[in-house]
Amino acid sequence: MEADTIFIDIRASDLTLAQALKEIERIQRENPDFEIFLDGDAHAIAGRRKLGGA
């Protein structure tokens, strides 16, 4: 299994909630083969490849 990809480290970011949501939308558009989610353990916006591709 492939490791999750960290797109935004929340602890190191100064994004507002609105900015973070826009970044998530951008990441989703640019990475349609990834599930994008908030990883609470890693304190990050992360992605994981969808099973079976896009």
Summary of the structure (lengths in Angstrom):
residues: 54
radius of gyration: 11.2
end to end distance: 16.7
largest distance: 34.6
contacts: 120
relative contact order: 0.29
helix: 31%
strand: 31%
